[in-house]
């Protein structure tokens, strides 16, 4: 599973990345997490509000910090 956390590096973006990594560790999921800070790359995903989370190429969340339960549902756990 390929997960991307999109954001310029603001506090909410950092929090989102930490929560995503924590949930993956807790679930024991086989996933890689990449932080994307380049605004051109972020815009290429059609995302104009950060933080955003992309799971296997699909935008799952944009413009807010996701809850742990939301992230777990994306992992299929």
C-alpha distances in whole Angstrom, upper triangle without the diagonal:
4,6,10,13,16,20,23,23,25,25,23,20,20,20,17,15,17,16,13,13,15,14,10,13,15,13,12,8,6,4,6,9,11,15,16,20,22,23,23,19,19,22,20,17,20,20,23,23,21,19,16,13,10,7,6,10,11,14,13,16,19,22,22,20,18,19,17,18,16,13,13,13,10,8,11,13
4,7,10,13,16,19,20,22,23,21,18,18,19,15,13,16,16,12,12,15,14,11,14,17,15,14,11,9,6,5,6,8,11,13,16,18,19,19,16,16,18,17,14,18,17,21,20,18,17,14,11,8,6,5,8,10,12,12,15,17,20,20,18,17,19,17,18,16,13,14,15,11,10,13,15
4,7,10,13,16,17,18,19,17,14,14,15,12,10,13,12,9,10,13,12,10,13,16,14,14,11,11,7,6,5,6,9,10,14,16,17,18,14,13,16,16,13,16,15,18,17,15,13,10,7,6,5,6,8,9,10,10,12,14,16,16,15,13,16,15,16,14,11,13,13,10,10,13,15
4,6,10,13,13,15,17,15,11,12,14,11,9,12,13,10,11,14,14,13,16,18,17,18,15,14,10,8,6,5,6,7,10,12,13,14,11,10,13,13,11,14,12,15,14,12,10,8,6,5,7,8,8,10,9,10,11,12,14,15,14,13,16,16,18,15,12,15,16,13,13,17,18
4,7,10,10,12,13,11,8,9,10,7,6,10,11,8,10,13,14,13,16,18,18,19,16,16,13,11,7,6,5,6,9,11,12,14,12,9,13,14,11,14,11,13,12,9,7,6,5,6,9,12,11,12,10,10,10,10,12,12,11,11,14,14,17,14,12,15,16,13,14,18,19
4,7,9,10,12,11,7,10,12,9,9,13,13,12,14,17,17,17,20,22,22,22,20,20,16,14,11,9,6,5,6,8,9,11,9,6,10,11,9,11,8,10,9,7,6,5,6,8,11,13,12,12,10,11,10,9,10,11,11,13,16,17,19,17,15,18,19,16,18,21,23
4,6,7,10,9,5,8,11,9,9,13,14,14,15,18,19,19,21,23,24,25,23,23,19,17,13,11,8,6,5,8,8,11,10,7,10,13,12,13,10,10,8,5,5,7,9,11,15,17,16,16,13,14,12,10,10,11,11,13,17,18,21,19,17,21,22,19,21,24,25
4,6,9,10,7,9,12,12,12,15,17,16,18,20,22,22,24,26,27,28,26,26,22,19,16,13,9,8,5,7,7,11,11,9,12,14,14,15,12,11,11,8,8,10,13,15,18,20,19,19,17,18,16,13,12,14,14,17,20,21,24,22,20,24,25,23,24,28,29
4,7,8,6,6,10,10,10,12,15,15,16,18,20,21,22,24,25,26,25,25,21,19,15,13,9,9,7,10,11,14,14,12,15,18,17,18,15,15,13,10,9,12,14,16,19,21,21,21,18,19,17,15,14,14,13,16,19,20,23,22,20,23,25,23,24,27,28
4,6,5,6,9,10,11,13,14,16,17,19,20,22,23,25,26,27,26,27,23,21,17,16,12,12,10,13,13,17,17,14,17,19,19,19,16,14,12,9,8,12,14,17,20,23,22,22,19,19,16,14,12,12,12,15,18,19,23,21,20,23,25,23,25,28,29
4,5,5,6,9,10,11,12,14,16,16,18,20,21,22,24,26,25,26,23,21,18,17,13,14,13,16,16,20,20,17,20,22,21,22,18,17,14,11,9,13,15,18,21,24,24,23,20,19,16,15,13,11,10,14,16,17,21,20,19,22,24,23,24,27,27
4,5,5,6,9,10,10,12,14,15,16,18,20,21,22,24,23,24,21,20,16,16,13,14,13,16,16,19,19,16,18,21,19,19,15,15,12,8,7,10,12,16,18,22,21,20,17,16,13,11,9,8,6,10,12,14,17,16,15,19,21,19,21,24,24
4,5,5,6,9,10,11,12,14,16,17,19,20,21,23,21,22,19,17,13,12,9,10,9,13,13,16,15,13,15,18,16,17,13,13,11,7,5,8,10,13,16,19,18,18,15,15,12,11,10,9,8,10,13,15,18,16,15,18,20,18,19,23,23
4,5,5,6,9,10,11,12,14,16,17,18,20,21,20,21,18,16,13,12,9,11,11,15,16,19,18,15,19,21,19,20,17,17,15,11,9,11,12,15,17,20,20,20,18,17,15,14,13,12,10,12,14,15,18,17,15,18,21,19,20,23,23
4,5,5,6,9,10,10,12,14,15,16,18,20,19,21,18,17,14,14,12,14,14,18,18,22,20,18,21,23,21,22,18,18,15,12,9,11,12,15,17,21,21,20,18,16,14,14,13,10,7,10,11,12,15,15,13,16,19,18,18,22,21
4,5,5,6,9,10,11,12,14,15,16,18,17,18,16,15,11,12,10,12,13,17,17,20,18,15,18,20,17,19,15,16,13,10,7,8,8,12,13,17,17,17,14,12,10,11,11,8,5,7,9,10,13,12,10,13,15,14,15,19,19
4,6,5,6,9,10,11,12,14,15,16,15,16,13,12,8,9,7,10,12,15,17,19,17,15,18,20,17,19,16,18,15,12,9,10,9,11,13,16,17,17,15,14,12,13,14,12,9,10,12,11,15,14,11,14,16,15,15,18,19
4,5,5,6,9,10,11,12,14,15,15,16,14,13,10,12,11,14,15,19,20,23,21,19,22,23,21,23,20,21,19,15,12,13,12,15,16,19,20,20,18,16,15,16,16,14,10,11,12,11,14,14,12,14,17,16,16,19,18
4,5,5,6,9,10,10,12,14,14,16,14,14,11,13,13,16,17,21,22,24,22,20,23,24,21,23,20,21,18,15,12,12,11,14,14,18,19,18,17,14,13,15,15,12,9,8,8,7,11,11,9,11,14,13,13,16,16
4,5,5,6,9,10,11,12,11,13,10,10,8,11,11,14,16,19,20,23,20,18,21,22,19,21,18,20,18,15,12,11,9,11,11,14,16,15,14,12,12,14,15,13,10,9,9,8,11,10,7,9,12,10,10,14,13
4,6,5,6,9,10,10,10,11,9,9,7,10,11,15,17,20,22,24,21,20,23,23,21,23,21,23,21,17,15,14,12,13,13,15,18,18,17,15,15,17,18,16,13,12,13,10,13,13,10,11,14,13,12,15,15
4,5,5,6,9,10,11,13,12,12,11,14,15,18,20,24,25,27,25,23,26,27,24,26,24,25,23,19,17,16,14,16,16,18,21,20,20,17,17,19,20,17,14,12,12,9,12,13,10,10,14,14,12,15,14
4,5,5,6,8,9,11,11,12,11,15,16,19,21,25,26,28,25,23,26,26,23,25,23,25,23,20,17,16,13,15,14,16,19,18,18,15,15,18,19,17,13,11,10,7,9,10,7,7,10,11,9,12,10
4,5,5,6,5,8,7,9,9,13,15,18,21,24,25,27,24,22,26,25,22,25,23,25,23,21,18,16,13,14,12,14,17,17,17,15,16,19,21,19,16,14,13,10,12,12,9,8,11,10,8,11,10
4,5,5,7,9,9,11,11,15,17,20,23,26,28,30,26,25,29,28,26,28,26,28,26,23,20,20,17,18,16,18,21,21,21,19,20,22,24,21,18,16,15,12,14,15,12,11,14,14,11,14,12
4,6,8,11,12,14,14,18,19,23,25,29,30,32,29,27,31,31,28,30,28,30,28,24,22,21,18,19,17,20,23,22,22,20,20,23,24,22,18,16,14,10,12,14,11,10,13,14,11,13,11
4,5,9,10,13,14,18,20,23,26,29,30,32,28,27,30,30,27,29,27,29,27,25,22,21,17,18,16,17,21,20,21,18,19,23,24,22,19,16,15,11,11,13,10,8,11,11,8,10,7
4,7,9,12,13,17,20,23,26,29,31,32,29,27,31,30,27,30,28,31,29,26,24,22,19,19,16,17,21,21,22,20,21,24,27,24,21,19,18,14,15,16,13,11,14,14,10,12,10
4,6,9,11,15,18,21,24,26,28,29,26,25,28,27,24,27,25,28,27,24,22,20,16,16,13,14,17,18,19,17,19,22,25,23,20,18,17,14,14,15,11,10,12,11,7,9,8
4,7,10,14,17,20,23,25,27,28,24,24,27,26,23,26,25,28,27,25,22,20,17,15,12,12,16,17,19,18,20,23,26,24,22,20,20,17,17,17,14,13,14,13,9,11,11
4,7,10,13,16,19,22,24,24,21,20,23,22,20,23,22,25,24,21,19,17,13,12,10,10,13,15,16,15,17,20,22,21,19,17,18,16,17,16,12,12,14,11,9,12,13
4,7,10,13,16,18,21,21,18,18,21,20,18,21,20,23,22,20,18,16,13,12,10,10,13,15,16,16,17,19,22,21,19,18,19,17,19,18,14,15,16,14,12,15,16
4,7,10,13,16,18,19,16,15,19,18,16,19,18,20,19,16,14,13,10,10,9,11,12,14,14,14,15,16,18,18,16,15,17,15,18,16,13,14,16,13,12,16,17
4,6,10,12,15,16,12,12,16,16,14,17,16,18,18,15,13,12,10,10,11,12,12,14,14,15,15,16,18,18,16,16,19,18,20,18,15,17,19,16,15,19,20
4,6,9,12,14,11,10,14,15,14,16,14,16,15,12,10,10,10,10,12,14,14,15,14,15,14,14,16,16,14,15,18,18,21,19,16,19,20,17,18,21,22
4,6,8,10,7,7,11,11,11,14,12,13,13,11,10,10,10,10,13,14,13,15,13,15,14,14,15,16,15,17,20,20,23,20,18,21,22,19,20,23,25
4,6,9,8,7,11,12,12,14,12,13,13,10,10,11,12,13,16,18,16,17,16,17,16,14,15,16,16,18,21,22,25,22,20,24,25,22,23,26,28
4,6,5,6,9,10,11,13,12,12,13,12,13,13,14,15,18,19,17,18,17,19,18,16,16,18,19,21,24,25,28,25,23,26,27,24,25,28,30
4,5,5,6,8,10,11,9,9,11,10,12,12,14,15,18,19,17,18,16,18,17,14,14,17,18,20,24,26,28,25,23,27,27,24,26,29,31
4,5,5,6,9,10,10,10,13,13,15,14,16,15,19,19,16,17,16,19,18,16,17,20,21,23,26,28,30,27,25,28,28,25,27,30,32
4,5,5,7,9,9,11,13,12,13,12,13,12,15,15,13,14,13,16,16,15,16,19,20,21,24,25,27,24,22,25,25,22,23,26,29
4,5,6,7,6,7,9,9,10,9,10,10,14,15,12,13,11,14,13,11,12,15,16,17,21,23,24,21,20,23,23,20,22,25,27
4,5,5,5,6,9,10,12,11,13,12,16,17,13,14,12,15,14,12,13,16,18,20,23,25,26,23,22,25,25,22,24,27,29
4,5,7,9,12,13,15,13,14,12,15,15,11,12,12,15,15,14,16,19,20,21,25,26,27,24,22,26,25,22,23,26,29
4,5,9,11,12,13,10,10,9,12,12,8,9,8,11,12,11,13,16,18,18,21,23,24,20,19,22,21,18,20,22,25
4,6,9,11,13,10,12,11,14,15,11,10,9,12,12,10,12,15,18,18,22,24,24,21,20,23,22,19,22,24,27
4,6,7,9,7,10,10,13,15,12,11,8,11,9,7,9,12,14,15,19,21,22,19,18,22,21,18,21,23,26
4,7,9,9,12,13,17,19,16,15,12,14,11,8,8,12,15,16,20,23,24,20,20,24,23,21,24,26,28
4,6,7,11,13,16,19,17,15,12,13,10,6,5,8,11,13,17,20,21,18,18,22,22,20,22,25,27
3,5,9,11,15,18,16,15,11,12,9,6,5,7,9,11,15,17,19,17,16,20,20,18,21,23,25
4,7,10,14,17,16,14,11,11,8,6,5,6,7,9,13,15,17,14,14,17,18,16,18,21,23
4,7,10,13,12,11,7,7,5,4,6,7,8,9,12,14,16,13,12,16,16,13,16,19,20
4,7,10,10,8,6,6,5,7,9,9,9,8,12,13,14,11,9,13,13,10,12,15,17
4,6,6,5,4,6,7,9,12,13,13,12,15,15,16,13,11,14,13,10,12,14,17
4,5,5,7,7,9,12,15,15,15,13,15,15,15,12,10,12,11,7,9,11,14
4,6,9,10,13,15,19,19,19,17,19,18,18,15,13,14,14,10,10,12,16
4,7,9,12,13,17,18,18,17,20,20,20,17,15,17,16,12,13,16,19
4,6,9,11,15,16,17,15,17,18,18,14,13,15,14,10,12,14,17
4,6,7,11,12,13,12,15,16,17,13,12,15,14,11,13,15,18
4,7,11,11,11,9,12,13,13,9,9,12,10,8,11,13,15
4,7,7,8,7,10,12,13,9,9,13,12,10,13,16,17
4,6,8,9,12,15,16,12,13,16,16,14,17,19,21
4,7,9,13,16,17,14,15,18,18,17,20,22,24
4,6,9,13,14,12,12,16,16,16,18,21,22
4,7,9,12,10,10,14,15,14,16,19,19
4,7,8,6,7,10,11,11,13,16,16
4,5,5,7,9,10,11,13,15,14
4,5,5,6,9,10,11,13,12
4,5,5,6,9,10,11,10
4,5,5,7,9,10,10
4,5,5,7,9,9
4,5,5,7,6
4,5,5,6
4,5,8
4,5
4
